Amino acid sequence: MANSLISIQIIPKTKNGESVIPYVDEAIKVIDESGVKYEVHPLETTMEGEFTELMRVIEKMNERMIEMGSSNVISQVKILYQPSGITMGKLTEKYS
């Protein structure tokens, strides 16, 4: 069972003030390619998995933003670390 839930909102600085949507789409693609479980929400994306694995995904997301031409990136992150195990479904089951 996963030991962490991490929600991230990534805000890349674009070259000429253009839309960040293509950058955000690429960041979500990095998550998707990682194979971790995730859910996209309007203001952030939540990932479920092992803490170190999810932090590596965040690192790759930031690196990809720089590769795309962003001069810097703000990553707003919320972390729930629970060594005994946690899932998105467990936290939201009463709302289903």
Stockholm file with secondary structure:
# STOCKHOLM 1.0

chainA/1-96         MANSLISIQIIPKTKNGESVIPYVDEAIKVIDESGVKYEVHPLETTMEGEFTELMRVIEKMNERMIEMGSSNVISQVKILYQPSGITMGKLTEKYS
#=GR chainA/1-96 SS CCCEEEEEEEEECCTTSCCSHHHHHHHHHHHHHHTCEEEECSSCEEEEECHHHHHHHHHHHHHHHHHTTCSCEEEEEEEEECTTCCCHHHHHGGGC
#=GC SS_cons        CCCEEEEEEEEECCTTSCCSHHHHHHHHHHHHHHTCEEEECSSCEEEEECHHHHHHHHHHHHHHHHHTTCSCEEEEEEEEECTTCCCHHHHHGGGC
//
